[in-house]
């Protein structure tokens, strides 16, 4: 993207769309939730403003600090928010930006050519949801400062000294009246998003400092994210620990009239076909869109053309499918444009029709040139796709064979499945239960109208290590696919899901945790859309039961809860505590009351907050390579919470 310097950026460039009144009344409409996700979203909104300055070519350093009291400071070395009087609002422009929703340089023609935070709600929303926000701006050699409380100006803009550089510094305290669940930030969540932004914006330096924790050097813990390789470094991060087919990631870029495209690609011997990530103006478009469609079409066409031109694919051979060509592929598509149009369930699907052709042309040329100029890795890539084709045909034969036997026939559900009476997927629940004994208890405990039970025998296959045809030969996996009803791969259709709550219910021990991980790996690789839609849950059965009399039992879900509950009893009258290691130890009434009854149960909803981290961790922990797994265990051994010895 060409840099627009010098940048005319003043009050005239700030266009006001609407006021701020409704934000405090209905915060979830603006930031998604008032839980931890919404809390962290506040930080992203402020950081997005600084990234916009970087995209425009005026900022290369962003510092994010978590203070001891969980206040957040975001500082950049951009031009500084304009402080001149706004021509329409007749107040300082910085006050307009911080107090009026959707006021910003990204909406007018004179401000930002490309903006990352367009689908968000702006720093004014952060202001409205903070007990206090302080803004400092360095412009024209002067330091300006003003302050707000719950969106209202309490300290008017005033000069507060001199400064040599330019930039903006925003400090805010999230309002506990809004964020009732927590106002404590998770450094890991913030670091993942900041790392992603640094990958997507080559040479942008982002520092995250956590003053709540002191390192061995006596200073606050700090992480620096800066990648001179940009999305090429992103690909290396994703493929860390994998055996790659092209040692150097393929990289190319192209520029359209109002858009730029960057693409990085690298194949590994992995079986995954869902390691392609697409971004539009730094926003992770998890539902894909026109840029993703253009990419997929071009990759499939280019590899097939190359394979036929070199005689690797014979005339009688079938064409390689899109899944064949993308098996083992990790790719980043990053497009930046003036006016992105987002759609889809979560507004993370790009709808700009012109991006299909721009990306398709860029990939056809860039990938085509790489294949022609690098015959050795090109041959390995095509052979990998050819092997995937053979495996797919073997899987199809296996699927047809099992369908003939009734295993994958939608009219022949798995024998062990105790289905529910309801045919309404929105109210139906499937409990995937470890073992026949627990399955028996669950079948007796359930509400037959809307709760189905599928018991599993033993551990399921680790699908990260096997191809589709091998996975389909597993009765457990074919039963899962059949019961859920969506099929998988190219035939996957999320709309055919028979249950909108699929609950993994395993014992609270190491074996149970292992089965959980194997099932989550299966869903992540074969049905990621179900995770994106929020259909996958993990049951949280209690760990302890405190017996109070003959029949009354008080349940505790973790060690902390048990310790707290035990304080209520005198030392000489401590009750009996039972540790539930298996679901089968509970009678049906207990299982219903603690784990299955909607009014009382506790469940974790599985989400993919950070697709890049999920991809890397699944590959590291579940893949063929031992060394990355060993390193992970050594690194995180001190963090272990439950050890079953």
N, C-alpha and C positions, 0 to 999 in steps of 0.2 A: 504494500500500500504506500503510495507516494506521500511523503510528509508535506503538510501544508504550512510552510513557514514563510514569512512571519505570520503568526496567528492573530487575526483581529478577533477579539473575544471580549465583549463588553455587555452592558445591560441590554442593548438592543438585540443581542443574540439569544436572550432568555425569553422563551414563549410560555405564557401561563395557560394551563388547560382547565384546572378546577381547584377548588379549595380543599381544606384538610379536615373538615368537621367530623366526618364519619369514621376516621381511622381508629380513634380510641373506643368508639361504640362497637365497632365490628372489626377488631384487628385481624381475625382469621381470614377475612375477605382479601386482606392486603398482603399478609405475610405467610399465609397457608395454615399456620397453627400458632397457638400460644404456648406450645410445649418446647422442648429442646430444639426442634427443627426451626421453628420461628425465631427463637432466641439467636441462633447462629446466623440466620438469614439477615438479621440486622447488620452484622459485621460485613456480610457479602455486599449489601447495598452500599455501604460507605466505601468499601474497597473498589467496587465497580466504578465509582466516580473517578478514583485515582487511576484505574486501568484505562478509562476513557481518555485521560490525559496522555497516557503512554501510547495508546493506539493512534492518537493525533500527532505523536512525535515530540511531546513536550515534557515527558516525565520518564525517568528510568529507575527510580528508587521509591519503594513503598515500605514503610515500617508499621507493623501492627503490634501493639503491646496489650497484653492482658495484665491489668494491675491487680494488686493484692485484694482490693475490694470488688473485683470483677468488673470494674470499669474498663472500657476499651478505648484505646487511642489509635487512630489511623492517620499517618502523616505521609505526605508525598512531596516531591520536588517539582511539581507541575507549575502552571502559571498562576495558581491561586484563584479561588472563586472571585469573580468581579465584585468590587465594592462600590462602584459608582451607582448613582440613583437610577432605579429602573424606570424607563420612560412611561410605562403604563401604571405601575403600582405606586410610584412616587416614594418608595423606600429603598434602602440599599439593596442591590441585587443579591448579595449573599443572604440577606434576610428573606427575600423572595424564594430563593432556592431551598432554604431551610424551613420555611413555614407554609408553603403552598404546594400541594400535591401535584406531581407531574410537571413541575416547573424546572426546566433544565436546558442546557445547550444542545441536547440531543434531539429536540423536537423542532427547532427552527432550521433555517437554511444556512445561517452564518456560524453555527456552533460546531458540533462534531460531525465529521463525514461518516465515521463509524462509531457505534456505541455498543458497549457490552451489556449495560444494565437495562436495556429498553423494555424487556418483559417484566422488570421489577417495578418498584413503586417509589424509588428515590429516597434520598437522605431525609426529606421532610417527614416521611413516615417513621423513620428511625427517631427523629426528633419528637414526634407525637407520642411515641411509645417509650420514652425515656424520662426518668424523673428529672434529669438535668442533661443538657448538651452544651458543650463549650466549643466554639469555633474560633480558630486563629488563622489569619490569612496574611501571607507576606506578598506584597505587590509594590512595585515602584519604590523600593527602599523603605517602605513603612510596614510595621506590624500592626494589624488590626485585630480586635477581639470583640466577641459578643457572646451572650449566654441565654439559654432558654430553659424553661421548666415545663415539662409535659406539652411541648409544642408552642408555648407562649413566650414571647420575648420578655426577659427580665433584666437584661443588661444591653442597652442599645449599642450599636457599633461605635467603637472609639479607637483612636490610635493608642498603641500600647508600647511604643518604642520604635527602634530602627531595626532593619534586617537587610543583609546583603543579597540573599538568595530569594527565590520565589517558591511558593508552595502553600498547601493547606493542611491544617492539623485539626482533626475532629476528635473530641473525647466525649463519650456518652455513658450513662448509667441506665441499664434496662430497668423498666418500671416493674417492681414485684406485684403491683396491683393488676398488671396485665399478664405477666409471666408468673402465674401463681405456682406452677410446678417447680420451676427452678430459674435462678438467674446466674447460675454457675456455668462457665464455659468449659467445654471439653477441648483441650489443646489439640488432640489427635484429629478431631473433626475439622477444626480450622486449618490445621497444617495440610490436610489432604486437599482441601479446596485451593489453598494458596499455592501449593506445589503444582496443581493442575494449571492454574493461571500463569505461573512462571514458565511451564512447558509451552503453553500456547502463545506466549509473547516473548519471543527470543530476546535474550540479554536484559530482560526486565528483572531487577533484583528486588525480591520481596523477603523481608526479615520478620519472623514471628518471635516475639520475646514474651516469656511467661514469668512475671515477677512473683508469682505465688510459689515458685519452686526454684531453689538455688542449686547450682551444679557444683561439681568438685572444686572448681576454681573460685567458689564463693560468690559468683555472679549469677544473675537470673538465667534460667535455661533459655537458650536461643537457637533458632534454626534459620538458615539462610537458603533461599531457593533462587537459583540463577542458572539458566541453561543456555549456553552459547549455541548449542545445537537445536534448540527449540523442540519441535515435535519429533525430530530424529532421536533426541535424548529420551523423549516420551516413549517411543517404540522400544528403545533399549531397556527402559525401566519395566515395561510390560513383559518383555521377553527374557528378563533376568532369570538365569537358571535353566532355560530351555536350550535344546540343541537346534540351532538355526540353519536354514538352507541357503540363505544369502547373507554372508557375514556382515556386509555393510547394508543398512536399511536403504531402500529405494526412496529417493526424495525428489519432488519436483513441485513447481508452483506455476500459476498462470494468473493473468489479470484480465478482467473484463471491464466493461464501461464503468460500473459502480461496484465492483466486487473483486476480491482476490481469493484465490484458492491455494492452499498448501496441502500436500499429501505426503505421508511417509508410510512405507509398507515393508514388512519383513515376514517371511514364512518360517515356521518351525516344524518339528515332527509331531507337534501336538494334534489331537483329534478335534479340537474345538472349531466351530464355525461362527462363533458369536463374539470374536475379539476385535471387531471393527467398531471404532467409536467416531461419531461425527459431532462437530461443534459448529455453531453459527454465532459469530461475535462473542466467542468465549463461553457460550451457553451450551451445555451438554444436551444435545437433542436426542434423548434416549429413545424417543419414538421414531427416529429417523427423519424421513422427509425427502424432498426433491434432490438434495445434494447426495444423500445416501443412495437413492435410486439410480442416479447417474453414475455413481461410483461402481455399484454392483453390476450394472449392465455392461459398463466398459471393461471391467476386469474379466468377466466371463467371455465377452466377445474377443478381447485381445489375446487371452490365453488360448482359446480355441483356434483362432486364426494362426497363431504362432505354431501350435502343435501340428496343425494340418500342413502348414507351409514347410515344416521340417520333416514331415513324414512320421512323426511320433504317433499321431492319430491317423490310422488308415481310413480309406474310403468307406469301408464297411463298419467302422467303429462308430458308436454313438457319440454325440457331442457331450463334452463335459458340462455338468450342470453348474449353477452358481454356487451351490454348497460344496461341490467337488473342488472348484477353483479356490474357494475361501477356506477350505479345511487347513488349519494350522496358521492361517494368516492373522497377523496383528497389524492393524492399520489405523491411522489417525487422519481424518479429513477435517480440515479447519477452514471454514469460509468466513470472510469478513465483508460486510456489505452495508450500504447506506440505510436500506429500509427493509429489515427482515420481517417476514410475516409468519407468526407462530400459530399453530393450531393443535388439535389432538386433545386427548383426555387431560394431560397435564401442561398444555401449552408448550410442549417441548418437541414439536414436530414442525420442521421447516416447510413452508408452503410456497415459497417463491419459485414459480415455474421455470424462470430463466436459469436457475442454478443447476437444473438437471443437465442441460446441454453444456454449460460452462465446465462443470466437473467431469462429465463424460468425455469431452474433448481433451481436457488436461490429462486424464488417466490414460486414454487411448494412446496419446502421443508419448507421455512420460514412461508408462509401463512398456509400451511397444519398443521404444528406444533401448530401455534397459535389457529386455529379453534378447534383442538383436546383438547388442554389444557385449553381453555377458553370457556366452553359451553354456558354460558349466553350471552356474546356479540356475539358469533358465531351464536346463534339462531336469535338474532336481525338482524344481517347482512343478513342471508338467508331469513328471513321474509321480510326484506326490498326489496331484489331482487325478491322475489315471488310476492310482491305487485306491483313491477315495471312490472313484466311479465303480471299480470292481466290488469294493466293499458295499457300496450302496445297492448294487444289483444283487449281491448276496443277501443283503438285509431285506431287500424287496421279496426275494424268493422265500426267505425265512418268514417274513411277515405274511406272505400269501399262504405258506404252508400252515402257519399257526392259525391264520384266519380260517382256513378250511377246517382245521380241527376245533375252531370255535374260540380260541384263546383271545384273539383280537377282534372278534366280531362284536359289534355294539349290542347285539341282541343276546349275547352270551357273556354275562359278567363273570368275573372270577368266582370260583366256587366258595372261597373263603369270605367274600364280600357280603356283609350283612347290610343291604342297602336300606335307604330311608324311603318312606312312603311318598314324600313330596317330590314333585317333578320341577319345582321352582328352584333354579340354581341359586338365586339370590339369598334364599333362606336355608339352603341345604349345606350340611357340614360333613366332611369326610375325615374321620380320625384314623391315621395310620399308626397302628399300635404294634409295639415290639412283643413278639411271642404269643403263643396260643393261650396261655393262662390269663395274661393281662387282657388279651382279646376277648376271652370269655367273660371276664368281669365287665369290660366295657360294653359288650353286647347286652348284658343284663342291666347295666346302669343307664344306658342311653335313652333319649327320647326318640322313639322309633319314627315319629312323624318327620323329623328333619335331620337326624344324626345317623350317618352310616359309619360302619366299622370295617377296616381292612387290616387283619392281623398279618404281620410279616414273620416268616420263619428264618431266623439267623440273619447274618449281615448281608446287605445287598452288594452287588458288584460296584467297584469304584469305576464309574464311567469315564473318569479322567484318563484311565490307563488302557481302555479298550475301545475298539471301533463299534459302530452301530450294530453290525451283524452279530458281534460277540455279545453286546449288551442285550439284544433282542432274544438271544438264546436263553437268557435268564427268565425263569418263570415269574420271579418277583417283579422284575422291571416290566415285563409285558402285562402283568396284572395291574400294576400301577397305571400304565398308559391307558389300558382299557377302562379301568374304573373312573379315571379322571375325564376321559372322553374327548380330549383335544387332539389326539394323535401327536406327532412330533415331526421335527425336520421340515421339509418342504410342505408336508401335509398338515402342519400344526395350524389349529384355528382356535384362538382363545375364546371365541364366542360359543364354542361347543362345550366349554367346561361345565360339568354336571354339578359342581359344587363351587361356591364362591368363598368358602372357608375350608382350606385343606390343612389339617392340624397334625403335626408330628408329635406323637405322644410316646415317649420312651422312659425307661427307668432312670433314676437320678444317680447313675454310676458311670464309670468309664466306658463300659460297653454301650450304654444308652447314648452317651455323648458321641461315640464313634458312629453309631447308626444315624444319629441326627446329622452329622457332618456328611456322611455318604448320601443321605437323602437330599440335603441341601445342594450338594455337588450335582446330583441328578437333575434337580429342578433348575439350577443355574445354567447347566449345559444344554438340557433338552427342552425346558419350558421357561426360559427367563421372563417371558411376558407375564406369566402368572405371578412372579415376584413383583414385577413392575406395577401390576394391578392391585397388589396388596392382598392376594388370595392365600398366601402361605403363612402359617402360624406355627409357633412352638408352644406346646402346652407346658404349664409350670405346676406340676403336682407338688404338694408340700413335702418338705424333707423330714419334718418332725410332727408327731402328734403328742400333745400333753394330755394325759388321762386325768380328768377331773371327775372322780366318782366312777360308777360302774359303766355308764353309757356316754357321758359327756366327754368330748375330746376337743381340745383347742389346737388348731393347726398353725404351724409356723413354716414359712416358705424358704427361710435361709437361717444361717447361724446367728446373724445379728438379731433377727426377729425372735429367735429362741432365747437368746441372752436377755433381751428386753422383757420378754414374757416371764422368765424365771424370777426376775426381780420382784414380782408381785407376791411371791410365796415366801413365808418365813423359812429360815435355815433348817429348822427342825421338822418342817412339813413340806419338803420338796416332793412334788408329784412324780409319777413314772413318766419317762420320756421314751417314746418309740421312734426309732430312725427308720423311715421307709426307704428301703433300697430298691424295691421293685413295686411296680403298679399292681402286680399279682398279690401283694401282701394286703392290699385294701379290699374290703368287701364292696360289692356294687354300690351300696348306699354311700359309702365314704368316697368312692371314686366319682360318683355323680356330684356330691356336695362340694368337693374340693377342686375338681378338675374339669368337669363337663357342664355343670349348670351355668348358663350364661350370666345369671345375676350375681354369681359369687366367684367364678373362676378367674384365674390370672393367665393371660396368654401374651406371648411376644409376637408382634407382627414383623415378618422378615421383610427388609427393604434393602435396596442397593444404593446407599447414599453415595458411594464412590466406586464407580464401575472399574476404574483403573486399578484401585487397590484390591477390589474383589477378584479381578482377573489374575493379578499377580499372586495373591495369597492362595487362591484355588490351585493355580499351577504349581506353586512352591510346595504346598502341603499335600496335594493329592496326586501330583505328577510322578513321572518315572525317576527323576533325578533325586538322589539321596542327600547330596551336599546342601542344597538350599533348605531342605527340611531340618537338617541337623543344625544349621546356623540359626534358623528361626527358633528352635527349641532352646538352644543355648542363650539366645538373646532374651527370650521371654520367660525363662525358667523362674526368675524371681517374682514374676507377676502371677504365678499360678494361684488360684483361689480354692480349688477343690482337688484333693489328691486322694484317690481311692486305693489304699494299700491293703 
